[in-house]
Amino acid sequence: MRTSKSLIFKNGRRIRVGLVDDHPIILLGLEQFLSQQMDIELVFTATTIQEYLLNVKEAAPCDVLVIDFSMPDEAKDGFAWLRVAQETAREAKIILFTSQLYLTKICHGKNVGVSEIVYKGDSQQVLLEAIRNAADIEGCCTADVASWDRDSKKLTKKEWEVLLWLAEGMSVSEIAGKKQRSIKTISTQKRSVMRKLGIKNDFGLMSYLELEGVTKIKKESR
């Protein structure tokens, strides 16, 4: 099967990815999933910060580094670990992979310089698309605010519902449970909303939600 040119770098090579997570079962699942993708080259995996530091020196430079925010090594807190990753991963874009739902707002406020946050409750497809988006952008993208009002008119009723629940702080998994739909379905609707609004990642979505507010979103969705 030929890889779509839109899913690889312009020079034709695959996206080099590094994975760091202290849960071996999660790491194994991600490794198996990403290894099946034609446009992804998995350059290393690590279950500890020390293992990561060894791998990042010896392996080929990665384009995207996916890291668990909470790592037990040396009692480092999440932001201290993030700084270590940023200092050692060279030019790699960093994706935080976490179960901590509050991180999007905190990281957005701190401007910590990650490309995206993906929650462990989301589907593997969400992570895959985050990796592809991160590989194609320079730094952290935000949406074109001027186009939001125009493009929001293109949203379907179901997409407005998803956007409203996201504005209220619900995760994709929580919305799926509320609507009794699969996580994959809600993830697809979320991606459709972001695409129509010109939003590349969760930080852009957070900017939109903060600027618009729940009240305005409710009014426009009617």
Disulfide bonds with the S-S distance in Angstrom:
none
